[in-house]
Amino acid sequence: MLEIISELIANSGFAALSGKSFIMIVIACVLLYLGIRKQYEPYLMIPIAFGMLLSNLPISGIMAPGNGIDPGGLLYYLYQGTKLGIYPPLIFLCLGVATDFGPLIANPMTILLGGAAQFGIFA
């Protein structure tokens, strides 16, 4: 039984877990707890903590680039989306979908303010 447990530990990623990675994983779990349970800035805390947790997993191959046979890791493809400039348009698209048009419908003259703001961006 002891041999099975030692083989499991040797073949898992926990064998390569360093002290620094362990501390960062604990901090990531604390930040996840604060963001989810205590509602301390959840839109900021949860993505930061999740990124900390993913980047400190030992020997996960999560940043490995894909080759012709095997796919790459998750963070490799997320980095490619950032590098190629795919995410900023998606973020602005999602913000546009989440916009509340109630005040605009109540006072249609405010559309001129929005048009002036857009003109100021492009001018």
N, C-alpha and C positions, 0 to 999 in steps of 0.2 A: 504494500500500500504506500509506503514511504517512497519507494522507487517511482511509482506512478506519479505521485505529487511532484517529486523533484524533476521528472521528465516533462511534466506539464509546465512547470515554471521555467525550465530551460528552453523549451520550444515556443513559449509565448513571448509577447513583446515586453513583459515585465522584467525579463532578464536584462534588457538593455535600458531599463528605466534608471535615469540618474537622479541625484538628489534635487538638482535644479528643475528638472522636468516635473518631478513629483510636487515640488512647492508650487510651480506654476499651475499644475492641474488642480491642486487644492484651492488656489486663489480663483481659478476659473469657476470651480464649483461654488465657492462663496459668492462670486458675482452673479452666477446663475440664480442662486437662492435669493439674493437681494432683488434681482430684477423680476423674478417670477412671483415669489411669495410675498415680498414686502412692497412690491410695486415702486421701487426706487429707480426712476428713469428707465422703464423697461425697453423702450425703443432704442436706447443707447447701450444699456447694460447687457442685454441678452446677446446681440450680435458680437460684441467685444468678447464676452465670456466664451461663446461658442467657438469663435476663431482661436482664442487662447487654448481651448481644450483640444481642438483639432490639430493645431500646430505643434503641440507638445506630446502627442501620442507617440510612444516609442515604436520604431521600426514598422510603421504602418504603410509606407510607400505612397502616402497621400499626396506628396509633391512630385512623384515620379512622372516624367514625361512619357507619353505613349509611344510605342514603336509600331511596326507594321502588324504585329501579332497580338500583343496585349494592350488594352486601353490604359490610359494614364490615370493618375490619381485625381481625386475630386478637386483639391486645391490647385492642381495644375490647370484644369479647365476653368476654374474661377479666375485664376491669374490671367489666362488667355483672354477671357471676356473683358477684364479690366484693361489689359494691354492693347487690345484691338478697339477699345472705345465702344463696346456694346452696351455697357451698363448705364452710363449717363442718360441716353435717350429713354431707356426703360424706366429709370427712376422718375424722369420728368413726365413720362406718359402715365405712370401710376399716380403721381401727384395731381395730374390733371383730372384723372378719373375720380380721385378722392375730393375734388373741389366741391364745395357747397354753393350751388347757384341760387339758393333761396333769397339772399339779399339782392342779387342782380335782378331777379324776377320782380321783387318788390319795388325796386327803384331802377328802371331801365336806363336812366341817364348815366349811371355809373359805368356803363360799357364804354363811354368816352374816356373815362379815366384809365380803364384797362387798355384801350387802344393807344392812348398817349404813353403809357408805360412800355408797351411793346415797341412803339416808335422810338422811344428813348434808348432801348436796348440795341436796336439795329442802326441807329443814326450815329 
